[in-house]
Amino acid sequence: MKKILAILAAAFGALFFACAPVVNGSAGFTAGTMPYKPNKNDIVEGFVIAKTADGFDKTLFTDKGIDVCGELSLTGTGFTYWYLHKNTGNEALLKSVFSIKGVLSADNDYKVASPQIVESKDIALSPSSTEPVASTQGLGDGNVLQDPVSDAESYALDITKALQAYKAVGYGTEDVVAGIIDTGINMLHEDFNAGVESVVLYAKSAQTSGGSYIGDGNPFTEVPLGSNWDDDGHGTHCSGIICALGDNDKGIAGVAWKKTKLISYQSLGCKGGGKAWAVYGALADLTNTVEILRKDPTTRTAEEKAKLPSYMDSNFQITQKTVPVNMSFGSSIGSEYAFSILTNALMHNVLPVIAMGNEGRYTAAYPAAFPGVLAVGATNGKDKKARFSNNGAWISVAAPGESIISCGHTGSASYVSMSGTSMAAPFVTGLISYLLSFDSAHSLTPYQIKTLIENS
């Protein structure tokens, strides 16, 4: 453990500042303003999520004229969640669902969105500044000369001492897998590909013609490698912060710029997305898939193999104990369904890394305010709290989130500057991925990683 702490301390000695909550006149909270309250506009009209024991007879729903639009069983828990629809108004629908014997709980489905980006602008450098540099120096020497956009425009790796870490500590030898649930990823981008090899392990989307991702014949849609389904750019930008390739004479370098494979779920910015059912369903699907990929390939059953993405290498195996997953989104309401899936993920060593939100106040947004997750606030180029960053007792750490340069979704060589806690969270996801590349950290649990980062 001392060796791991030494790696972390040396690697990112000035990475974050402690974020103790201060109420009554603190930064981010204006005296006299109304406290943050759940927003009824976040309710998805006509849809509710019910919980039953496994083996529940779904005809008990349909006999009451309720459409069963989806079914999700949390492996090993003994419980199943049902996505139900009826155009009677949510209050009447909930009353009808609760009257059915065997229903343990029920709640509305809620809208989920990425925190509103504070600012965004395309980066257009002069031709000379984007030409490959003659110098052979790079990240291993403590600079970004072989990543020209970072060299010209980015401060995050420098101010956090990440560049010093790459030089002093180096990079680990272990392969690492990280996840992201967002608007998708532009897999055509030059900073996500080394020749024919992509940093993306697999990608899935909630997008279906019917707008519902799971149920009778509607699993998540496989996104072909080398395609771009990200129409928004938020997910591509966050993905670049995590693991854009470094030392390739192109663009930027992500925090975990080497030996990282990314699992991407598009559950925002698409038809069928932007709802708790789709967003947390993505986390459940990722958790289930990770559990299969942790097994020795020779011991996987035919059923397990069939659940893996069709284009995956059948011999691929996840060897790390913890898989971090970036979740730069939120809602004003925290549901039992969301909490159960987050808890299930943690039980299976999947660590959610979540943006605090951008209202600039003491705000309990979810899932950031749920216990057990790693909630991230934002700092600026002066290593101070960003004006827009939320704060609260549930915050774990803060990381650079103002004017962050990363990959764009509009072309293979597009780069964009964005500001928000959405940009800070993937910096931490990248930090965890970098840490896991070291053999002495490869077996750390989510709570050990969370504690190490918070305490150092």
JOKANOR-V154288 format. One line per field, one symbol per residue. ss: DSSP state (H for helix, E for strand, C for the rest). phi: phi as a letter, one per 30 degrees, with the letter a starting at -180 (. if undefined). burial: + if it has 9 or more other C-alpha atoms within 8 Angstrom, else -. A space follows every 10 residues. Layout:
ss->???
phi->???
burial->???
This chain:
ss->CHHHHHHHHH HCCCCCCCCC CCCCCCCCCC CCCCCCCCCH HHEEEEEEEE EEECCCCCHH HHCCCCEEEE EEEECCCCEE EEEEECCCCH HHHHHHHHCC CCEEEEEEEE ECECCCCCEE EECCCCHHHH CCCCCCCCHH HCCCCCCHHH HHHCCHHHHC CHHHHHHHCC CCCCCEEEEE EECCCECCCH HHEECCEECE EEEEECCCCC CCCCCCCCCC EECCCCCECC CCCHHHHHHH HHHCCCCCCC CCCCCCCCCE EEEEEECCCC CCCCEHHHHH HHHHHHHHHH HHHHCCHHHC CHHHHHHCCC CCCCCCCCCC CCEEEEECCE ECCCCHHHHH HHHHHHHCCE EEEEECCCCC CECCCECCCC CCCEEEEEEC CCCCECCCCC ECCCEEEEEE CCCEEEECCC CCCCEEEEEC HHHHHHHHHH HHHHHHCCHH HCCCCHHHHH HHHHHC
phi->.ddddddddd dbecdbcdbd dbchiddibc ejddddbecd dddddibbcc cbdeiddddd dddcicdcca bbcdeicibb cbccbadbjd dddddddddd djddaaaddb dbbdeeddab adcbddeddc dedddcdadd cibcdcbddd ddbccddddd idddddddci bdcddbcbbb cacjbddddd dcbcicccdd dabbbddbdc ibdbkdibde ddcddicbcd ccjddddddd ddaedchbhb hcbddcdbic ccccccbbib djcibeeddd dddddddddd dddddeedcd dddddddded cdddcdbdcd dccdbdbdaa bdbccddddd dddddddcic cdcbddjcdi adbdccdedd djdccbcccc dcicedecdd bldddcabbe bchcdadccc adbcbbcbbl deddeddded edddeddded cdcddeddde dedddc
burial->---++-++++ +++-+---+- ------++++ ---------- -+++-+++++ +++------- ++---+++++ ++++---+++ ++++++--++ --++-+++-+ --+--+++++ +++++-++++ --+-----++ --+---++++ -+++++++++ +--+++++++ +++++++-+- ++-+++++++ ++++++++++ ++++---+++ ++++++++-- +++++--+-+ +-+-+-++-+ --++++++++ +++++++-++ +++++++-++ ++++++++++ ++++++++++ ++++-+++++ +++++-+--+ ---++----- -+----++-+ ++++++++++ ++++---++- ++++++--++ ++++++++++ ++++++++++ --++++++++ +---++-+++ ++-+++++++ +++++++++- -+++++++++ ++++++++++ +++++++++- ++++++--++ -+++--
